[in-house]
């Protein structure tokens, strides 16, 4: 059975809207966009069902730009990616309150800042299947800096207004981002 992205690309090629040479690129892009959108929708539904929609929105607000601009680890298969993505989301949402019981609010903010100190020197991290040009690296790094600035203002605002649960979710997402970035670097070195 064809994936939806491949079906759309085939249809656009048959209609003459894209060339045969671009068909595979469009199929990949369509599949990527559909999977990303489906993941976000399913995660929002889960957040709604488990009465953690606010935490889920916060999770997505951090992980979407971090994934796109900082890069990092990619699973080798779609199934692996699916299991890892949903697993990380569920662990983050359900472990946040437990972790917050053991960490003082000031340490949450300090850990948040330390994660950026670990991500920015190495971002963006590419993969063996998608190497980035110097121009792309500069552009993604610039966007990563903007994301850092915006998230730091947001986290500082939440911290000052005693919204520690949201600070905790953001900090956990950032720790996951650090882990992803450094695993991505390790995998790239192994595959050279």
N, C-alpha and C positions, 0 to 999 in steps of 0.2 A: 504494500500500500504506500502510495506517495505521501510525503509530508506536504502540509499545506503550502509552505514556502516554495517548494519545487513545483507544485501544481500551479500556483500563481505565476511563477516565472515562465513555466511552459506556456501558459495561456497568453501572457504578454508577448512572448516570442512568436507564437502562432499568429497573433493579431498584428504583428509587425511593430509593436511599440518599443521593444528592446531587441538588440541584435543577438544573434546566436552566441557570439563571443562573450556577451555580458550575462547570459542566462544563468550560469553557475554562481556568479557574484550576486545577482538578484535573489536567487533561491536561498543562498546563505543568509543574506540580509533579512529577507522575509522571515525565514525560520528563526533567526536570532531575535527579531523584534516581537514575533508572536510568542516565543518562549518567555522572553523578559516580561511582556505584558501579562501573560497568563500567570507567571510566578507572582507578580505584584498583586493581581486580582485574587488569586488563591490565598496568599498570605493575608490580605485584608479581610477576606471571608473568615479565615481561621481566627484572626484577631477579634472579629466581631462575635464569632461563636463562643470564644473562651473569655469574652468580656475584657479584652485587652487591646481594643482598637486604638486607643491613644498611644500605647507603647509600641504597637505595630507601626503606626504612622511615624513615630519618632525613629524607629528602626529603619524604615524605608528611606526617610529623609537623610539619614547618615549613610547607609550602605549603598544606595544607588549612585550618588556622585563619587563616593570613595572607590567603588568597583570600577567605574568608568575612567576616572582620572588617575588613580594611583596604580591600578592594575593589580597583579598578583597571581596567586595560584589558580589554575584551571584543572578540573578533573579530566581524566583521559576519555571518559565516556559520558554520554548524556544521562544514563542512569546514575552514574557516580555523582555527576553534577547535581542532579535532582535530589538525591538522598542527602548529599552534603549541604545543599542550600536550605532545604526544609529543616534538616536536623539542626543546623546552626541557628536558624530563626527560632525554632522551638526551645532550644537550650537557652538562648538569650532571653527570650520572653519569660520563661518559667524560672530561670535561675537569678534573675535580677533582684527580686525581693530578698532572697536568701543571701546573696552577696552583700547587699546593702546593710544587712544586719551586722556584718562583720567589718565594714570599712567606714571610717569616719568621712563625713562629707568633704572635708578639705582634701583628703587623700584621693577621693574620686576626681576632683578637679585637677590635682597634681598629676595623677595617672593619665588623665585625658591629655594634658599638655605634653607629657613625656611621649605619648604615642605619636603625636605630630613630629616631635624631635627625632623619632625613629623612622617615620614614613617619608618625610620631605627630602632627606638626603639621598634616597634611592628611587623615588618615584619619578616617572612611571616605570613600572616593571612590565616588560612585554613577555610574550610566550614564544616557544619554538615555532609555532604555526603562524604567529602574527608578529613579525619583527617591525619595530617602529623606526621611521627615519628620524634624523636629527630634528627636522622641522616638527614632526609629530610629537616628539619627546618634549620639545620646548613648549608647544601649545598645551599639551596635557599637563605639564608641570605648572604652567601658568594657571590653568583651571584648578589644579590641585591646591595651589596657593590661595586662590579665591575661595574655594571650599573651606580651607583651613580658617581663613579670616571670618567667613560667615558663621561656621559652626562654633568657633571660639566665642564670638559675640553672643550667639544663641546660648551656648553652655554657660557663659558668664552671667547672662541675664537670668537663666533658670536657677543657677547657683545662688545668686543674690536674692532671688525671690523664693528660696527654700523649696524648690521643685527638684528635690534630690533624686527621686525615682527616675525622672527624665535624664538628669545628669548621669545617673548610673547606666541607663540604657545606652546613651551616647558613648560613655566610656567603654562599655563592653563591646560595642560595635567597632570602636577604634582599636581596641586590643585585638579583636578578630582581624581587623584590617592589617595590623602590624604582622600578625602571624601569617596571613595570606601573602603579603608582600615578600616576606623573607622566605617562605616556602617556595614562592615563585622564583626568586633569585636562585635558591638552591637547585630547583629543578632545571632552570636554564643552564647552570654550570654543569650539571650532570649530563645534559643533552648536547653539550658542545662537542 
